[in-house]
Amino acid sequence: MRLSMISAALVAALVGFGSTIALVLAAAAAVGASPAQTASWVTTICLVKALGSAFLSTRARVPVVLAWSTPGAALIAATQGLTMAEAVGAFLLAGALIAASGAIKPLGALISRIPDALASAMLAGVLLPFCLKGFAAAPPLGLAAAAMIATFALVRLKNPALAVLAALAMGLIAAFWGAPPSLSFSLPELTFIPPAFSTQALIGLGLPLYLVTMASQNLPGFATQRAAGYEPQVAPALITTGGLSALGALFGAHTISMAAITAAICMGDDVHPDRSQRWKVGLLYALAWVLLGLLSPEAIALLRQLPAEILTLLVGLALLGPLTGALTGAFAAAPPQRFAATITLTVTASGLSLLGVGAAFWGLLAGLAVLALDRLSPKRP
């Protein structure tokens, strides 16, 4: 193995883990996960990502890099009133729908008919409150917040993928300067969580989780492969990631998906000059995630010793990039779709909950309704 392949795999895995692990912990807290369930969640999702990346890379001889659903984690973190068992039921539904999208072509075609502007607006509505809360948490931190934000801004000029990881490092330095954290090594344990199925969880969380994962992770992930000169195998990838997501759900993990930013790190000419050999970076990437899964108890323990404001600010910084992409997608559409996208974004960001169903579902429904009315109304000359 070339040193460049090892380096690319390690950087991609560390960026994927370090930039959004705080968001996954926030998601676990939102659905009332116990410490054991949270640890199982993180360990399981690391392991299923590793298994899927290794399997798909070996099968297709293409570097396939998987990620956990970052917008999905944000969606879960914004959820209120659900138990962990109900969340597991919603995760199962999302995984099953992703697999079905690969196995059943009409279902995939139906989802593709949802306007990109509305899907992006729904995602923006989910992400916006976290970004606002992140910067609202900065004043109590004082110089620590200023150092994190400055580090993020400066590193982003050179390498956007490493900016959040650098901000995390600065936050750790600020928090533990002069007082090292207390850590003890322990092997992770998986906790089986029997699912509970409720209408509000399936419609309010499971369905939106499926939609944001497909629209905001899988589609850009396939586009990243094409941009690198590889023809993605869409159906096998969706069946594999959906099936593994459903399996991982039983141990607390939310959905996995195709990666975009971290995938780009593993597909460039600097990874290996022979593109036919680059698929092996998928195996190294999988190994890195196995190691991260084994070390996840220590990572969780470390992050839990950070002040809550640092984690809130870190989540806000981590979601600025996805928010930018979502807003661009929402308002790059034709003018008739922009108002519908605005309605979707506003309703979703409001946190509205009706009949126990969360705001993401109602935001998408409101946008579709406005778009339908616009298309049915007579046009002015």
VOBA-1610 file (N, C-alpha, C; in pm, whole numbers, padded with zeros to 5 digits, always signed):
BEGIN
Met+00083-00119+00000Met+00000+00000+00000Met+00088+00125+00000Arg+00052+00223-00082Arg+00125+00349-00087Arg+00094+00433+00036Leu+00193+00509+00081Leu+00174+00598+00195Leu+00064+00699+00167Ser+00051+00743+00043Ser-00052+00841+00008Ser-00192+00784+00028Met-00210+00654+00004Met-00340+00591+00025Met-00373+00582+00174Ile-00273+00546+00253Ile-00293+00537+00398Ile-00328+00675+00454Ser-00255+00777+00408Ser-00279+00913+00455Ser-00419+00960+00419Ala-00460+00936+00294Ala-00593+00980+00250Ala-00702+00913+00331Ala-00688+00782+00356Ala-00790+00708+00432Ala-00799+00760+00575Leu-00684+00784+00638Leu-00684+00832+00776Leu-00743+00972+00787Val-00704+01060+00695Val-00757+01197+00699Val-00907+01197+00677Ala-00954+01119+00579Ala-01097+01113+00550Ala-01175+01062+00671Ala-01124+00957+00737Ala-01194+00901+00851Ala-01193+00998+00970Leu-01080+01062+00996Leu-01071+01155+01108Leu-01159+01278+01086Val-01163+01326+00962Val-01250+01439+00930Val-01396+01400+00950Gly-01434+01282+00899Gly-01571+01238+00912Gly-01612+01219+01057Phe-01522+01167+01138Phe-01554+01142+01280Phe-01549+01271+01361Gly-01437+01341+01352Gly-01418+01457+01438Gly-01508+01575+01409Ser-01548+01590+01281Ser-01625+01710+01245Ser-01770+01704+01289Thr-01825+01584+01307Thr-01968+01577+01339Thr-02003+01481+01452Ile-01904+01428+01524Ile-01935+01338+01635Ile-02017+01410+01742Ala-01991+01540+01762Ala-02068+01615+01861Ala-02215+01620+01822Leu-02244+01626+01693Leu-02382+01628+01646Leu-02450+01493+01673Val-02377+01384+01654Val-02432+01251+01683Val-02465+01240+01832Leu-02379+01292+01918Leu-02407+01289+02062Leu-02530+01374+02095Ala-02545+01486+02026Ala-02664+01569+02047Ala-02790+01495+02002Ala-02780+01420+01892Ala-02893+01341+01845Ala-02931+01234+01947Ala-02831+01168+02002Ala-02857+01064+02102Ala-02925+01124+02225Ala-02879+01241+02267Ala-02940+01306+02384Ala-03085+01344+02357Ala-03114+01386+02234Ala-03250+01432+02199Ala-03353+01321+02209Val-03313+01197+02186Val-03409+01086+02193Val-03393+01006+02322Gly-03322+01063+02418Gly-03314+01002+02549Gly-03228+00878+02558Ala-03126+00866+02474Ala-03040+00749+02478Ala-02959+00747+02607Ser-02948+00630+02666Ser-02867+00613+02786Ser-02719+00616+02745Pro-02627+00631+02842Pro-02485+00626+02807Pro-02446+00498+02733Ala-02500+00384+02775Ala-02469+00257+02708Ala-02524+00256+02566Gln-02646+00310+02548Gln-02706+00314+02414Gln-02631+00412+02324Thr-02585+00524+02380Thr-02508+00621+02301Thr-02376+00559+02255Ala-02309+00490+02346Ala-02183+00424+02310Ala-02206+00319+02203Ser-02314+00243+02216Ser-02347+00141+02116Ser-02377+00206+01982Trp-02448+00318+01983Trp-02481+00393+01861Trp-02354+00428+01785Val-02258+00491+01855Val-02137+00538+01788Val-02052+00420+01740Thr-02036+00320+01824Thr-01956+00203+01784Thr-02017+00133+01665Thr-02148+00111+01670Thr-02217+00039+01562Thr-02206+00113+01430Ile-02228+00243+01432Ile-02227+00316+01306Ile-02087+00320+01246Cys-01984+00321+01332Cys-01846+00312+01281Cys-01823+00177+01213Leu-01872+00070+01275Leu-01848-00064+01222Leu-01926-00091+01094Val-02051-00045+01087Val-02128-00072+00965Val-02076+00012+00848Lys-02025+00133+00877Lys-01960+00211+00773Lys-01837+00139+00719Ala-01761+00080+00812Ala-01641+00007+00771Ala-01679-00113+00685Leu-01779-00190+00728Leu-01820-00309+00655Leu-01871-00272+00516Gly-01955-00168+00507Gly-02010-00128+00378Gly-01904-00075+00284Ser-01812+00005+00336Ser-01705+00060+00251Ser-01617-00051+00195Ala-01579-00146+00280Ala-01493-00255+00236Ala-01564-00343+00134Phe-01691-00374+00161Phe-01766-00463+00070Phe-01787-00397-00066Leu-01834-00274-00068Leu-01865-00208-00195Leu-01738-00177-00274Ser-01630-00139-00205Ser-01503-00111-00275Ser-01449-00238-00339Thr-01454-00349-00266Thr-01404-00476-00319Thr-01491-00526-00433Arg-01621-00510-00418Arg-01714-00559-00520Arg-01700-00484-00651Ala-01690-00352-00644Ala-01691-00270-00765Ala-01552-00231-00813Arg-01449-00259-00730Arg-01314-00214-00763Arg-01311-00063-00789Val-01388+00007-00705Val-01399+00153-00707Val-01387+00200-00562Pro-01318+00310-00535Pro-01310+00357-00396Pro-01446+00407-00347Val-01514+00326-00268Val-01645+00363-00214Val-01626+00405-00069Val-01662+00527-00040Val-01645+00584+00093Val-01783+00617+00149Leu-01815+00558+00263Leu-01946+00579+00325Leu-01934+00676+00443Ala-02045+00736+00478Ala-02050+00831+00589Ala-02176+00806+00669Trp-02178+00860+00792Trp-02309+00862+00857Trp-02383+00984+00808Ser-02513+00980+00817Ser-02595+01089+00763Ser-02587+01209+00857Thr-02507+01308+00820Thr-02494+01429+00901Thr-02626+01507+00909Pro-02693+01534+00797Pro-02824+01600+00809Pro-02924+01514+00883Gly-02910+01382+00871Gly-02998+01294+00948Gly-02975+01310+01097Ala-02850+01321+01139Ala-02819+01342+01280Ala-02876+01476+01328Ala-02866+01578+01242Ala-02924+01708+01278Ala-03074+01698+01293Leu-03137+01623+01204Leu-03282+01603+01212Leu-03320+01535+01342Ile-03246+01432+01380Ile-03274+01360+01504Ile-03252+01451+01624Ala-03146+01531+01620Ala-03115+01621+01731Ala-03224+01726+01751Ala-03299+01757+01644Ala-03407+01855+01653Ala-03539+01792+01694Thr-03541+01661+01712Thr-03663+01588+01745Thr-03697+01605+01892Gln-03825+01609+01921Gln-03871+01620+02059Gln-03978+01516+02087Gly-03977+01463+02207Gly-04085+01377+02253Gly-04078+01232+02211Leu-03967+01187+02155Leu-03955+01047+02114Leu-03863+00972+02210Thr-03891+00844+02229Thr-03803+00759+02308Thr-03696+00699+02216Met-03594+00641+02276Met-03491+00576+02197Met-03549+00460+02119Ala-03640+00385+02179Ala-03702+00272+02109Ala-03780+00318+01987Glu-03852+00431+02000Glu-03925+00485+01886Glu-03829+00534+01779Ala-03717+00594+01820Ala-03616+00638+01724Ala-03560+00519+01647Val-03538+00407+01715Val-03488+00287+01648Val-03588+00240+01543Gly-03717+00246+01575Gly-03819+00210+01476Gly-03812+00300+01354Ala-03789+00431+01378Ala-03778+00525+01266Ala-03651+00497+01184Phe-03541+00463+01253Phe-03417+00430+01182Phe-03436+00307+01093Leu-03510+00208+01145Leu-03538+00088+01067Leu-03615+00121+00940Leu-03716+00208+00954Leu-03795+00248+00837Leu-03707+00319+00735Ala-03623+00412+00780Ala-03537+00486+00687Ala-03443+00391+00614Gly-03382+00297+00687Gly-03293+00201+00624Gly-03365+00114+00523Ala-03484+00069+00559Ala-03561-00015+00467Ala-03599+00060+00341Leu-03634+00187+00355Leu-03672+00268+00238Leu-03552+00294+00148Ile-03435+00315+00207Ile-03315+00335+00125Ile-03285+00208+00045Ala-03291+00092+00112Ala-03268-00035+00042Ala-03373-00056-00067Ala-03498-00023-00037Ala-03606-00041-00134Ala-03587+00051-00254Ser-03529+00168-00232Ser-03504+00260-00343Ser-03406+00201-00443Gly-03314+00119-00394Gly-03222+00052-00485Gly-03281-00070-00550Ala-03371-00139-00477Ala-03427-00263-00528Ala-03551-00241-00613Ile-03626-00134-00585Ile-03753-00108-00654Ile-03740+00023-00730Lys-03724+00017-00858Lys-03700+00137-00938Lys-03812+00241-00928Pro-03941+00201-00929Pro-04047+00302-00920Pro-04039+00387-00793Leu-03995+00326-00681Leu-03984+00403-00558Leu-03875+00509-00570Gly-03761+00469-00624Gly-03655+00566-00646Gly-03697+00677-00740Ala-03775+00640-00843Ala-03823+00740-00939Ala-03920+00837-00872Leu-04004+00784-00780Leu-04100+00869-00710Leu-04029+00973-00624Ile-03928+00929-00551Ile-03854+01021-00465Ile-03782+01126-00550Ser-03733+01085-00666Ser-03660+01179-00751Ser-03752+01289-00805Arg-03884+01269-00797Arg-03978+01370-00845Arg-03999+01483-00744Ile-03958+01464-00621Ile-03965+01574-00525Ile-03868+01683-00571Pro-03915+01805-00589Pro-03826+01911-00640Pro-03703+01927-00553Asp-03588+01940-00618Asp-03462+01957-00545Asp-03468+02079-00453Ala-03537+02183-00499Ala-03544+02306-00420Ala-03613+02281-00286Leu-03718+02200-00285Leu-03790+02174-00161Leu-03711+02080-00070Ala-03646+01981-00128Ala-03563+01892-00048Ala-03449+01970+00018Ser-03389+02060-00058Ser-03280+02142-00004Ser-03333+02238+00102Ala-03450+02294+00080Ala-03508+02387+00176Ala-03543+02315+00307Met-03591+02192+00297Met-03619+02115+00419Met-03491+02092+00497Leu-03383+02057+00427Leu-03255+02037+00493Leu-03206+02168+00556Ala-03219+02279+00483Ala-03176+02408+00537Ala-03254+02443+00663Gly-03383+02412+00663Gly-03465+02439+00781Gly-03424+02357+00901Val-03375+02235+00876Val-03326+02151+00985Val-03194+02205+01039Leu-03106+02250+00950Leu-02971+02290+00990Leu-02963+02430+01051Leu-03047+02522+01001Leu-03037+02663+01042Leu-03042+02683+01193Pro-03137+02623+01266Pro-03140+02647+01411Pro-03010+02607+01482Phe-02944+02502+01434Phe-02819+02460+01498Phe-02709+02562+01476Cys-02703+02619+01356Cys-02603+02722+01328Cys-02628+02847+01412Leu-02755+02884+01428Leu-02788+03001+01510Leu-02753+02975+01656Lys-02786+02856+01707Lys-02754+02824+01845Lys-02603+02819+01867Gly-02531+02775+01765Gly-02386+02766+01777Gly-02323+02900+01806Phe-02363+03002+01729Phe-02303+03134+01750Phe-02361+03203+01873Ala-02484+03167+01912Ala-02539+03222+02036Ala-02465+03169+02158Ala-02402+03052+02144Ala-02327+02993+02255Ala-02187+03051+02268Ala-02143+03133+02172Ala-02006+03183+02172Ala-01976+03284+02282Pro-02062+03383+02310Pro-02023+03486+02409Pro-01980+03433+02546Pro-02050+03333+02605Pro-02004+03285+02736Pro-01866+03221+02733Leu-01821+03175+02616Leu-01690+03111+02605Leu-01576+03211+02595Gly-01606+03334+02556Gly-01504+03437+02549Gly-01393+03406+02449Leu-01269+03407+02498Leu-01154+03388+02411Leu-01150+03248+02349Ala-01204+03150+02418Ala-01207+03014+02362Ala-01290+03011+02234Ala-01404+03077+02235Ala-01488+03083+02115Ala-01417+03159+02004Ala-01355+03270+02040Ala-01284+03348+01939Ala-01172+03265+01875Ala-01101+03188+01957Ala-00993+03104+01904Ala-01048+02995+01813Met-01160+02934+01853Met-01219+02828+01769Met-01266+02883+01635Ile-01335+02997+01639Ile-01388+03056+01517Ile-01274+03102+01426Ala-01172+03163+01484Ala-01058+03209+01404Ala-00985+03091+01342Thr-00968+02983+01418Thr-00902+02863+01365Thr-00982+02805+01250Phe-01112+02797+01270Phe-01201+02746+01165Phe-01188+02830+01038Ala-01193+02961+01053Ala-01190+03050+00937Ala-01056+03043+00864Leu-00947+03038+00939Leu-00815+03038+00876Leu-00784+02904+00809Val-00815+02793+00875Val-00789+02662+00816Val-00877+02640+00694Arg-00997+02694+00700Arg-01089+02677+00587Arg-01034+02740+00459Leu-00953+02844+00471Leu-00895+02907+00352Leu-00804+02811+00276Lys-00738+02721+00349Lys-00644+02627+00288Lys-00708+02491+00263Asn-00785+02443+00359Asn-00842+02309+00349Asn-00976+02305+00421Pro-01088+02330+00352Pro-01219+02333+00417Pro-01253+02204+00490Ala-01205+02089+00438Ala-01240+01962+00499Ala-01182+01948+00640Leu-01071+02016+00668Leu-01006+02004+00798Leu-01044+02116+00894Ala-01127+02210+00850Ala-01154+02329+00931Ala-01224+02295+01062Val-01325+02209+01058Val-01399+02174+01180Val-01311+02092+01273Leu-01231+02002+01216Leu-01140+01922+01298Leu-01041+02012+01370Ala-00992+02114+01301Ala-00900+02209+01364Ala-00970+02288+01474Ala-01095+02327+01451Ala-01172+02398+01554Ala-01194+02310+01676Leu-01219+02181+01653Leu-01233+02087+01764Leu-01104+02079+01844Ala-00992+02069+01775Ala-00862+02063+01843Ala-00841+02188+01928Met-00875+02305+01874Met-00860+02428+01950Met-00953+02430+02071Gly-01075+02379+02054Gly-01168+02371+02167Gly-01117+02279+02277Leu-01055+02168+02238Leu-00999+02076+02337Leu-00884+02142+02413Ile-00799+02215+02340Ile-00687+02284+02404Ile-00739+02389+02503Ala-00839+02465+02460Ala-00894+02569+02547Ala-00960+02510+02672Ala-01029+02398+02654Ala-01103+02340+02766Ala-01012+02271+02867Phe-00907+02208+02818Phe-00825+02125+02907Phe-00686+02184+02933Trp-00668+02312+02902Trp-00538+02376+02928Trp-00512+02379+03078Gly-00408+02311+03120Gly-00374+02307+03262Gly-00450+02205+03343Ala-00550+02140+03284Ala-00630+02041+03356Ala-00665+01927+03260Pro-00573+01833+03241Pro-00595+01724+03144Pro-00723+01646+03176Pro-00791+01595+03072Pro-00914+01518+03094Pro-00883+01384+03161Ser-00984+01330+03227Ser-00971+01200+03290Ser-01027+01093+03197Leu-00939+01003+03153Leu-00979+00899+03059Leu-00929+00763+03106Ser-01007+00661+03077Ser-00965+00523+03103Ser-01009+00438+02984Phe-00921+00348+02941Phe-00949+00268+02822Phe-01047+00156+02854Ser-01147+00139+02767Ser-01241+00028+02781Ser-01289-00011+02642Leu-01312-00138+02624Leu-01361-00187+02496Leu-01510-00153+02481Pro-01552-00119+02361Pro-01694-00086+02340Pro-01784-00209+02350Glu-01908-00186+02386Glu-02008-00292+02392Glu-02129-00251+02311Leu-02187-00346+02239Leu-02307-00319+02161Leu-02430-00354+02245Thr-02530-00268+02238Thr-02653-00286+02314Thr-02770-00303+02219Phe-02835-00419+02227Phe-02953-00441+02143Phe-03069-00359+02197Ile-03139-00286+02108Ile-03250-00199+02148Ile-03375-00242+02071Pro-03470-00308+02136Pro-03593-00349+02067Pro-03666-00226+02014Pro-03705-00226+01887Pro-03772-00107+01832Pro-03917-00096+01877Ala-03963+00027+01880Ala-04105+00055+01902Ala-04153+00136+01783Phe-04270+00104+01734Phe-04321+00170+01614Phe-04442+00257+01650Ser-04426+00386+01627Ser-04536+00480+01649Ser-04553+00564+01524Thr-04675+00605+01500Thr-04704+00683+01379Thr-04623+00812+01375Gln-04619+00882+01490Gln-04547+01010+01490Gln-04399+00993+01466Ala-04341+00883+01516Ala-04197+00861+01493Ala-04170+00820+01349Leu-04254+00734+01293Leu-04231+00687+01157Leu-04250+00799+01056Ile-04356+00880+01075Ile-04384+00988+00979Ile-04299+01112+01010Gly-04284+01142+01138Gly-04215+01265+01175Gly-04064+01255+01173Leu-04010+01132+01186Leu-03865+01116+01187Leu-03817+01019+01079Gly-03880+00902+01071Gly-03832+00800+00977Gly-03836+00846+00832Leu-03950+00900+00789Leu-03964+00945+00650Leu-03873+01063+00618Pro-03870+01170+00700Pro-03776+01279+00671Pro-03630+01234+00676Leu-03597+01140+00765Leu-03461+01090+00772Leu-03422+01022+00641Tyr-03513+00947+00587Tyr-03490+00884+00456Tyr-03471+00989+00348Leu-03556+01090+00347Leu-03552+01191+00240Leu-03424+01274+00245Val-03385+01319+00365Val-03265+01403+00372Val-03139+01321+00344Thr-03140+01194+00382Thr-03024+01109+00354Thr-03010+01086+00204Met-03121+01062+00138Met-03117+01040-00007Met-03077+01167-00080Ala-03143+01278-00046Ala-03124+01401-00121Ala-02992+01472-00088Ser-02950+01464+00037Ser-02837+01544+00079Ser-02708+01466+00098Gln-02714+01334+00094Gln-02595+01254+00111Gln-02572+01161-00007Asn-02673+01079-00038Asn-02652+00978-00142Asn-02635+01040-00281Leu-02720+01133-00316Leu-02711+01192-00450Leu-02579+01268-00469Pro-02537+01355-00374Pro-02405+01418-00389Pro-02291+01316-00386Gly-02308+01208-00311Gly-02204+01106-00307Gly-02185+01039-00441Phe-02294+01007-00508Phe-02285+00948-00642Phe-02226+01049-00741Ala-02263+01176-00724Ala-02208+01280-00812Ala-02058+01294-00793Thr-02011+01279-00670Thr-01866+01286-00642Thr-01792+01174-00714Gln-01850+01054-00715Gln-01789+00942-00787Gln-01780+00972-00936Arg-01889+01025-00992Arg-01888+01056-01135Arg-01784+01163-01166Ala-01774+01264-01080Ala-01678+01372-01103Ala-01535+01320-01101Ala-01512+01211-01027Ala-01378+01152-01019Ala-01353+01052-01132Gly-01452+01035-01220Gly-01435+00947-01334Gly-01479+00804-01312Tyr-01554+00779-01204Tyr-01604+00645-01176Tyr-01755+00641-01199Glu-01803+00531-01253Glu-01947+00515-01273Glu-02006+00447-01149Pro-02086+00519-01072Pro-02138+00461-00947Pro-02238+00349-00974Gln-02234+00247-00892Gln-02330+00138-00896Gln-02439+00171-00794Val-02540+00242-00842Val-02638+00301-00753Val-02719+00196-00677Ala-02777+00101-00750Ala-02863+00003-00683Ala-02789-00078-00577Pro-02673-00137-00608Pro-02601-00211-00503Pro-02564-00124-00383Ala-02527+00002-00410Ala-02489+00092-00300Ala-02608+00121-00209Leu-02724+00148-00268Leu-02842+00178-00187Leu-02890+00055-00110Ile-02888-00060-00175Ile-02930-00183-00106Ile-02836-00213+00010Thr-02707-00196-00012Thr-02609-00225+00092Thr-02619-00126+00208Thr-02620+00004+00177Thr-02626+00104+00285Thr-02759+00099+00358Gly-02868+00075+00284Gly-02997+00064+00349Gly-03006-00058+00438Gly-02957-00172+00388Gly-02960-00294+00468Gly-02874-00283+00593Leu-02754-00227+00579Leu-02667-00209+00694Leu-02724-00106+00792Ser-02791-00004+00739Ser-02856+00094+00828Ser-02965+00028+00911Ala-03043-00058+00848Ala-03149-00129+00921Ala-03089-00220+01028Leu-02981-00289+00993Leu-02914-00376+01090Leu-02855-00294+01205Gly-02787-00185+01172Gly-02727-00102+01275Gly-02830-00036+01364Ala-02950-00011+01310Ala-03055+00053+01390Ala-03088-00027+01515Leu-03081-00159+01506Leu-03114-00245+01620Leu-03016-00227+01736Phe-02903-00163+01708Phe-02805-00134+01812Phe-02789+00016+01832Gly-02888+00092+01784Gly-02896+00235+01812Gly-02848+00328+01704Ala-02784+00277+01598Ala-02723+00365+01498Ala-02826+00420+01400His-02807+00545+01357His-02893+00599+01252His-02831+00564+01116Thr-02881+00624+01010Thr-02849+00579+00875Thr-02707+00612+00831Ile-02653+00523+00747Ile-02528+00550+00677Ile-02560+00576+00531Ser-02466+00636+00460Ser-02494+00679+00323Ser-02362+00693+00247Met-02374+00730+00121Met-02256+00766+00043Met-02196+00896+00099Ala-02065+00906+00095Ala-01997+01029+00139Ala-01968+01116+00017Ala-01952+01245+00039Ala-01918+01337-00069Ala-01782+01403-00042Ile-01774+01486+00063Ile-01649+01559+00091Ile-01536+01462+00123Thr-01561+01369+00216Thr-01456+01274+00252Thr-01425+01179+00137Ala-01524+01153+00052Ala-01498+01067-00064Ala-01401+01135-00160Ala-01415+01266-00175Ala-01327+01338-00266Ala-01181+01328-00221Ile-01159+01319-00089Ile-01024+01306-00036Ile-00959+01177-00084Cys-01042+01074-00106Cys-00990+00939-00136Cys-00988+00906-00285Met-01022+00999-00371Met-01037+00966-00512Met-00946+01046-00605Gly-00865+01135-00553Gly-00784+01221-00639Gly-00661+01152-00695Asp-00596+01218-00790Asp-00476+01163-00852Asp-00362+01147-00752Asp-00362+01230-00646Asp-00254+01222-00548Asp-00265+01099-00459Val-00381+01031-00461Val-00398+00910-00381Val-00319+00794-00443His-00334+00779-00574His-00259+00676-00648His-00263+00714-00796Pro-00150+00713-00864Pro-00151+00752-01006Pro-00228+00655-01095Asp-00242+00531-01053Asp-00317+00431-01128Asp-00459+00423-01071Arg-00556+00479-01142Arg-00692+00485-01091Arg-00753+00347-01066Ser-00701+00245-01135Ser-00754+00111-01115Ser-00712+00052-00980Gln-00617+00117-00914Gln-00570+00069-00784Gln-00630+00148-00666Arg-00702+00255-00698Arg-00750+00342-00590Arg-00860+00279-00506Trp-00922+00171-00555Trp-01027+00108-00477Trp-00975+00058-00343Lys-00845+00030-00336Lys-00787-00024-00212Lys-00792+00077-00098Val-00805+00206-00132Val-00817+00305-00025Val-00946+00283+00053Gly-01047+00224-00012Gly-01171+00190+00058Gly-01148+00089+00169Leu-01054-00003+00149Leu-01021-00102+00253Leu-00948-00034+00369Leu-00856+00056+00338Leu-00785+00129+00443Leu-00880+00220+00520Tyr-00971+00282+00448Tyr-01073+00367+00511Tyr-01159+00284+00606Ala-01195+00163+00563Ala-01274+00074+00648Ala-01197+00037+00774Leu-01069+00008+00759Leu-00986-00025+00875Leu-00979+00091+00973Ala-00968+00213+00920Ala-00962+00331+01006Ala-01090+00344+01089Trp-01204+00313+01027Trp-01331+00323+01100Trp-01348+00213+01203Val-01291+00095+01177Val-01291-00009+01279Val-01214+00039+01402Leu-01098+00100+01379Leu-01019+00152+01491Leu-01093+00263+01565Leu-01160+00352+01490Leu-01236+00459+01554Leu-01352+00400+01636Gly-01414+00294+01584Gly-01521+00228+01659Gly-01470+00170+01790Leu-01351+00109+01786Leu-01294+00051+01908Leu-01255+00158+02009Leu-01220+00277+01960Leu-01180+00387+02048Leu-01295+00481+02082Ser-01415+00450+02034Ser-01527+00542+02052Ser-01562+00568+02199Pro-01550+00472+02291Pro-01581+00506+02431Pro-01493+00618+02485Glu-01363+00615+02447Glu-01273+00721+02494Glu-01308+00854+02430Ala-01344+00851+02300Ala-01381+00975+02232Ala-01506+01037+02294Ile-01605+00953+02325Ile-01728+01003+02387Ile-01698+01059+02525Ala-01617+00987+02603Ala-01583+01034+02737Ala-01512+01169+02732Leu-01424+01185+02634Leu-01350+01311+02619Leu-01445+01425+02586Leu-01534+01404+02491Leu-01625+01510+02449Leu-01724+01546+02559Arg-01762+01449+02640Arg-01857+01477+02748Arg-01796+01563+02858Gln-01663+01571+02862Gln-01599+01656+02961Gln-01581+01800+02912Leu-01618+01824+02787Leu-01612+01960+02733Leu-01731+02041+02782Pro-01715+02172+02800Pro-01831+02257+02829Pro-01936+02245+02718Ala-02062+02247+02755Ala-02170+02230+02657Ala-02164+02335+02548Glu-02120+02457+02583Glu-02115+02565+02484Glu-02014+02536+02373Ile-01904+02470+02409Ile-01804+02436+02307Ile-01862+02337+02207Leu-01935+02237+02256Leu-01997+02141+02166Leu-02103+02207+02079Thr-02180+02298+02138Thr-02284+02368+02061Thr-02222+02453+01951Leu-02115+02524+01984Leu-02045+02605+01884Leu-01984+02516+01777Leu-01926+02403+01816Leu-01864+02312+01721Leu-01967+02259+01622Val-02085+02222+01672Val-02193+02173+01584Val-02233+02283+01486Gly-02245+02407+01536Gly-02282+02517+01448Gly-02181+02539+01338Leu-02052+02532+01371Leu-01948+02547+01270Leu-01950+02432+01170Ala-01971+02311+01221Ala-01970+02193+01134Ala-02082+02196+01031Leu-02193+02262+01066Leu-02309+02261+00976Leu-02316+02383+00884Leu-02220+02473+00894Leu-02221+02590+00804Leu-02204+02548+00658Gly-02116+02452+00632Gly-02097+02405+00495Gly-02221+02341+00438Pro-02279+02240+00508Pro-02404+02182+00459Pro-02517+02284+00445Leu-02522+02382+00537Leu-02627+02484+00527Leu-02608+02568+00401Thr-02483+02602+00369Thr-02456+02678+00247Thr-02504+02603+00124Gly-02471+02474+00119Gly-02515+02394+00005Gly-02666+02382-00003Ala-02731+02367+00113Ala-02876+02355+00114Ala-02944+02484+00070Leu-02896+02597+00119Leu-02955+02725+00078Leu-02933+02751-00071Thr-02817+02716-00120Thr-02790+02732-00263Thr-02887+02648-00345Gly-02907+02523-00305Gly-02999+02437-00377Gly-03144+02484-00367Ala-03179+02541-00252Ala-03317+02584-00232Ala-03355+02702-00320Phe-03259+02796-00339Phe-03294+02920-00407Phe-03227+02937-00542Ala-03166+02829-00592Ala-03111+02833-00727Ala-03215+02791-00830Ala-03333+02751-00781Ala-03438+02703-00870Ala-03508+02821-00938Ala-03600+02787-01028Ala-03679+02889-01097Ala-03765+02965-00996Pro-03798+03092-01026Pro-03873+03175-00930Pro-03999+03109-00873Pro-04081+03036-00950Pro-04201+02976-00889Pro-04170+02881-00773Gln-04052+02819-00777Gln-04018+02725-00669Gln-03956+02794-00549Arg-03911+02917-00566Arg-03841+02982-00456Arg-03933+03013-00338Phe-04056+03058-00368Phe-04149+03087-00259Phe-04187+02959-00186Ala-04211+02851-00262Ala-04242+02723-00199Ala-04124+02677-00113Ala-04003+02699-00161Ala-03884+02663-00084Ala-03875+02746+00044Thr-03912+02875+00034Thr-03911+02961+00152Thr-04010+02911+00256Ile-04129+02870+00211Ile-04229+02815+00303Ile-04176+02689+00369Thr-04117+02601+00290Thr-04061+02477+00344Thr-03955+02506+00449Leu-03862+02596+00417Leu-03755+02631+00510Leu-03812+02690+00639Thr-03906+02782+00625Thr-03960+02852+00742Thr-04035+02758+00835Val-04121+02675+00778Val-04199+02582+00860Val-04106+02481+00929Thr-04009+02431+00854Thr-03916+02334+00912Thr-03833+02395+01024Ala-03780+02515+01001Ala-03696+02580+01101Ala-03775+02625+01223Ser-03907+02639+01210Ser-03990+02686+01321Ser-03999+02585+01434Gly-03974+02457+01404Gly-03989+02354+01505Gly-04133+02312+01526Leu-04221+02349+01434Leu-04363+02316+01444Leu-04384+02166+01463Ser-04475+02131+01553Ser-04510+01990+01574Ser-04662+01979+01581Leu-04718+01898+01492Leu-04862+01874+01490Leu-04887+01725+01491Leu-04983+01682+01575Leu-05021+01541+01583Leu-04901+01454+01618Gly-04805+01514+01688Gly-04686+01439+01726Gly-04584+01423+01616Val-04611+01484+01499Val-04521+01472+01384Val-04435+01597+01375Gly-04305+01578+01350Gly-04210+01687+01353Gly-04218+01784+01236Ala-04142+01894+01248Ala-04153+02005+01156Ala-04101+01973+01017Ala-04003+01884+01003Ala-03948+01855+00871Ala-04055+01801+00778Phe-04140+01713+00828Phe-04248+01657+00745Phe-04346+01767+00704Trp-04387+01849+00800Trp-04485+01953+00769Trp-04426+02059+00678Gly-04297+02086+00693Gly-04232+02182+00604Gly-04234+02137+00460Leu-04200+02010+00438Leu-04202+01956+00302Leu-04344+01953+00248Leu-04439+01914+00332Leu-04580+01908+00288Leu-04630+02048+00253Ala-04595+02148+00334Ala-04639+02285+00305Ala-04579+02335+00175Gly-04453+02306+00151Gly-04390+02348+00027Gly-04453+02283-00095Leu-04481+02154-00085Leu-04546+02084-00197Leu-04685+02140-00223Ala-04756+02174-00115Ala-04891+02230-00131Ala-04885+02366-00201Val-04792+02451-00160Val-04778+02583-00223Val-04739+02568-00368Leu-04650+02475-00397Leu-04608+02452-00535Leu-04723+02401-00620Ala-04805+02312-00564Ala-04921+02260-00637Ala-05022+02371-00665Leu-05047+02456-00568Leu-05141+02567-00588Leu-05090+02662-00696Asp-04961+02687-00695Asp-04902+02776-00795Asp-04920+02719-00935Arg-04904+02589-00949Arg-04915+02526-01080Arg-05061+02518-01127Leu-05155+02511-01032Leu-05295+02500-01069Leu-05361+02635-01097Ser-05304+02743-01039Ser-05366+02873-01057Ser-05344+02927-01197Pro-05443+03001-01249Pro-05426+03059-01384Pro-05314+03162-01384Lys-05232+03157-01486Lys-05120+03250-01495Lys-05165+03385-01548Arg-05105+03490-01489Arg-05135+03626-01535Arg-05069+03651-01670Pro-05136+03725-01755Pro-05075+03755-01887Pro-04952+03842-01869
//
